[in-house]
Each structure stands twice: as C-alpha cells, then as structure tokens.
Amino acid sequence: MHYIGLDIHKKTISYCVKDEGGRVWGEGTIAALRPTLDRWMETLPQPWTAAMEATMFTAWVYDPLLPRAAAVKVAHPLMLRAIAAAKKKNDRVDAGKLADCLRCDFLPEAYMAPSAIREKRRILRYRNLLVRQAVQCKNKIAQMLMEAGVSYTKEKLHHRGYFHQLLATNQEIDDSLRPLLRLTRENLVRLRRTESALLRSLRRDPLLAERVKRLMSIPAVGPITALTWVLELGDVKRFPSIKPVISYCGLCSSEDSSAGIAKRTPISKQRNRHLQTVLVEAAHLAPRLHPDLALLYEKEAQKGNRNRATLAVARKLVAYLLAVDRGERIFVMEHSQAAA
C-alpha cells in the first residue's frame, strides 16, 4: 500500500507519496485543475490511499479520488494541528505529515457526507443566505423611511397592499426616495420567491422526503429544522450516543480541567453553527407548542437563567430528533403510549 498526503490550495495541490516503511516515492506540486488531477492519478503506484485536510476545496478533489483509491480520508483541521505541530511548516512538509499520519493510522478523521447530501446542503445554506438578505432589505426600507421622517404602521409595512398605498398616498416621501424604496421592495420580493422555490424543491426531494416527514411529527420541529438536521448531520448512526450529538450541535459548554479543578466555560465555538442556530430558534418556540417542553423550560428558568432554560429545551429537542431519526418511526410521547 502507498500512502499519499495532499495539501490542497486554491491554485496548487502539494502531494507526498510514501510506502509502508516511510520511504518517499514521490513528492511535488500540481495545478489545482480537474484534468491535471486525472493525469496525475494515472501515474500513481497501485494500490494507494490518500488523506487531505478538510477545507473548502476538499469536496471537488475528494470525489474524483474516491473511485480510484483503496480509501480516501479527510482529516479534522483542529485535531491535526495539535498532532502535526512543527517548527518548520510549508506545503511539502504538510503533505508529508498527512502521509505519515495516514500510514501510522494516526489520522484524526472527519466525516465526509455523500455527494448527494452535500449538494442538497449547499442549496439549504444558500436558502439561509437569501433569508438573511431579505431581512436586510426589510431593515433598509424601514431605515430609509425613518431617516426621511415618514410615519408608517410598523406591522403592515412589508405587506404588498399597504406598501404600494404608502408610496402612492403619503406626501412625506420625496421623489428621490421613491425609486430606492421600489428597488428595495423588488429585491425583497425576488428573494422571497427564490427562497420559497428552493425550500419547495428540498421538501419534494425523494432522498429527504420520508425522513423529513418523520422528524416533523415532533412538536416545534418544522420543515427548516428537519431539513437542517438531515442535511447537516448526515448519517445519524455515526453517533454512538446523544452526548456527541449535543456537542456537535453546540448546545453544551467546553471543559477546562487541570489538577483536579474542573472549569466549565461558555458555549463552545467548535460546533455546527447552522444546526445550533436552528435548534435554538426552535427551542424559543417549543414551550408554546408542547406542555412537557413548557414544564422543562419553567423548571430550568426557576434556577435564574432563561438562556440555560432555552438550551435545556434545545437539548431535549435533540433527544427527540435523534430517537425518531435513529428508530425510523414517528414521534409519540410516553404518556400517550401508556394510555393506549
């Protein structure tokens, strides 16, 4: 077996090929282009396995390598930094370190989702970008009206009928402001339509439909939460228990312990921020929709911190999501089962 370390950048890919004894068979740099990568793979000694660091360029290199290699592994960047720290650091050294970690079975491997899931995840994240831009457009409309001293009804401002009536009848809006308001409103409508179309395409996708439908049987779990769980988490069976799932979702604090003294720090930044945002938003709404979650929220809120109560509800939602997704069944509360 030959072990290959790849250090991937925007324009170049540095590689290092080693055998089982650690002898270097070849190293160098190739252009980060698909035809160049295909020609380079034809020159490799068989059989071979490759490792690369998880970056924004990993996916397009990972997919062509996978069918030709014995195995392709992706390294976790933070864990790899602690293992392969060195005084001298460059692309050639990094590629050699990756090859050595792979050869010695010491590579901190990261999960790589299938290409179909990654494509749907890209669509969902783009939809989230459109939502943020739509909110910016709403805020910009309100800002321009307030700067001009225009009086309006806040609750109705973004309704289509009220907005057009405001432009037609309100004399406080001058001629220089009207084109900007119309342009911002047109951008807002376009963003909303595109976002709705992307969301409909994801919900109708046969790869996700059944799984999303089961997850939506949980109280306070809507289509956005269910789609984010499916696409960001990937294969739910890769987690042995609920604790690593809570850590992955960023719903627990990090730990700093030394000499028998344990310190709990604020919420860890090493998390999936998309899942964390959606679960916290769902946890704010969940106590209104289910009495058990409301009881849990009040119990934690009595300890004096409502943020901790929200996190407790979010962790309970994670438990529900994990049970439904792993068991492949719809959500049923325990007391309902006992009554039945």
N, C-alpha and C positions, 0 to 999 in steps of 0.2 A: 504494500500500500504506500502511496505517495501522498504527502500532506502539504496542502497549499494554503498560505496565508495571503489574503487580499486586503490592501489598504486603498479604499475607494475614495476618489475625489471627483470634483465636477469635470475636470478635463483629462485626468490621468488615473490609471489603476496600477499601483505597485504590487508586485507579486513575489513570493518566495516559495520554492518547491523543495521539500526535504523528504528523505526516506525515513524508515522506521528507526534507524540509528542516529538520525540528526544530521546526516551529511547533506549539504546543499547541492541539489541537482540543477538548479537554475534560479535566477532572480533577475528582475528588471522592471521596466515600466512600459505599459502600452497605453494607447489612446482610449479614452472612455467613450467608445463608439461600438454599436452592436456588431457591424461587420468585422471590426478588429478583434472583438472578443470571440467571435465564432472562429476566426482563423487561428487565434492563439490556443483555443481549446483543442484543435486538431493536432497541435504539436506536443501535447502533454503525454507523459508516460502513463500507461494503464496498469492497474486501476488507481484512481485518485479520489481524494475527498478534500473539500475546501471549507474555509472559515473566513468570515468577514465581520466587521463591526456594524452594529445597527445604526444606520444614518438615513437621511432622506433619499440617498442614491441606492440603497441596498436592494430594493424590490426589482428594479429592471435588470440588475446583474444576477440576482438570485434565481429568477425564473428560467433564463437560458441554461444556467449551470445545472439545475436540478435533474433534468432527464439524462444528462451525460455522466454525472458523477455518481460514485458509490453513496455519498452523503454530502449534504451542504448544510452547514450550521451557521447561525447568526449569534454573535457574542453580545452580551449585555455591556453597554459602554461604561457605566459606573463601576461595575464589578471588575471589568477587565482593566480599568485604570488602576485599581488597587493591586491587582496581581502583577501586571506588567510594567510597574513604575520603574523608570531607569533614568540615569543621568543624561545619557545621550539619546535623543529622540528625533527620528526622521522617518520618512515614508518607508525606506528599506528596512530599518530596524523594527518598525511597527509590523510590517508584513512578516518578518522573521519571528517576532514574538507570537503572532497569531498562529503561525505554523507550529511552533513549539508547544503552545497551549493545546492545540488540537492533537498533536502527536502524543502528548503525555496524558491525554484525557483530562485536562485541567481547564477546559474552556467553559466559562460561565454562560451557558446557552440561554438565549432569549427565544420566546415563542414567535414563530412566523406563521401568520394566518394564511389559508389558501388564497389563491389569486382571485377567486370569485368573491370571497368575503372582503378582500382588500378593495376591490372595485366598488362594491356597494358602500363600504365605509367611506371611500372618497366622496361619493355622492352625498352621503349624510353630512359629512363635515362641510361640504360646500353649501348645503342647505342651511347649516348653522351660520355660516358666513353671511348668507343672504338675509337671515333674520336679524343679525346684528346691524347690517347696513340699513334695513328697513327701520329699525329703531332710531338710527342716526338721522334718517330722513324725517321721521316724526318730530324728533327733538329740534331739528333745524327749522321746520315750519313754525313750531311754537316760539323758537328763539327770535326769528325774524319778525313775527307779529308783536312780540313783547318789546323788541327794540324800537319798533315804529309806534308803540303806544296804542295798538289796536285792541279793542275789547272783543272777547270771544268767549264762547262756552267751552270749557276745557273737555268735558265729557263727550261733546259732539264734534270736536274739531276734525277728527280724521274720518268721519262719516262722509260719504261721497256727496249726498244731497246738501248737507249743511255747509261743506267746504265750498262748493260752487255757489251757493246762495251768499256766503260770506264775501266771496270775490265780487259778485255782481251787485250787491246792495250796500256794502259797507263803504262809506265815503272816507274813512280814515286811512284806507290803503291807497298809497300814491301809485302813480304809473310806473315808477322804477321798481317797485316791489312786486307787482302782479306777475311779470314774467318769471321771476325767480320762484315765487310760490307755485305757479303752474308747473314749472320744470321739476321742482322737488316732488310735487304730487304725482306727476307722471312716473318719475323714478320709483316712488313708493308703490304705485300700482303694479309696475312691471316686476319689481322684486317680489311682491306678494304672489303674483301669478306664477312666476318661475318657482318659487318655494313650494307652492301648493302642487305644482306638476311633479317636482322631484319627490315630494312626500308620497304622492299617489303611486308613482312608479315603484317606490320601495315597498309600499304596503301590498302591492299586487304581485310582487316578485315571488314565483313559486318556491324559490330557495328559502325564503324567510316567512312566508305567509302562515304556515301552521304553527311554527314556533312563536311568532309574534302574537297570534290569536290566543294561545295558551297563557302567555305572560299577561295579556290584557285582562284576563279574568281576575287578577289581583287588584284589590282596592287601590286607587290613586296611581295606577300604572296605565298610562295612555299609550298611544302609538309611538310618540317620540321616545319615551322612557324604554319601551320594549325594543324598539329598533336600535337604540344606543346600546342597550345591554347585549343584544345578539351580535352586533357588528363590532363592538369594541372588545367584548370578552372572548369572542370566538368559540372554541370548543370548551364547554363548561366542565367537561370531565378531566381537564388537565389540572384542576384544582382539587387537592385531596380533601379539604375541609373548608368551612366557612371563613376561618381566620385569614388565610391568604387572599381570599376574595375581598374581604373588608379592607385589607391592606392595599390591594390593587386598586380599589375604588377610592382610596384616600380618605377613609372615614375613621381612622384611628391616628393617635399621636405617635411620634417616634420615641425611641427609648435611648437614654444615655446613662449607662450604669458603669460604675467603677468602684472598686474596693468595697463592695457590699452596699454601696449607696446607689439607689435607683432614682433617676430623674425622668419625668415624663415631659416631653417638650410639646410645643403646639403641633397642629396637624402637619403631617409630613408632606413635603413637596414632591416626593418620589411616588407618583400615582398617575392614573389615567385621568387627566383633568376633564375630559369630555364626560366620562361616567360620573365623576364626582359632582360636576355642575348639575347634571340632570337629576341625580338621586337627591341632592339637597333641595332642589326646587320641588320635586315630588314630595319630599318629607314635609315641606311647609304646607302643602295642600292635604296631605293624607289624614291628619286628625279630624278634618271636617267631613271626611267620607267614610270613616270606619270607627266604631266605638272602641274597639280594642287598641287601635293606634292612638286614639284620643286619650285613653286611660294611661297608656305608656308615656305620652307626652306630658300629661299633667303630673305623673309620678316623678319624672325627671326634672320638670320645671320647678317643683317644690323644693328642690335642692338649691335653687337660687340662680340657675343659669339656663336661659331658654335656648341658647345655642347648643348646649350639651343635650338638651331635650330633642332638638331637631336632629342632631347626629344619631341619637338613640333610635329615633323613628326611621332614619335612613338605614341604619344597620338592620333593623327589623325588616324593612323592605328588601334588603339584600338577602336575608334569610328566606323570605317568601319566594323571591325570584330564583334563588338557587335551588330550592326544593321543587318548584314547578318545572324548571328547565331540566334539571337532572332526572326527575321522575317522569317527565313527559306526560303530565296529567294537568287538568285544570285545577284552579285554586279552590279549596273547600276548607273552611275553618273547622277546628277540632270539635267545638260545641255542636256544630251542625251535624257532624258525623255521629256524635254520641246520641243526639236526638233521633237521628234516622235509625 
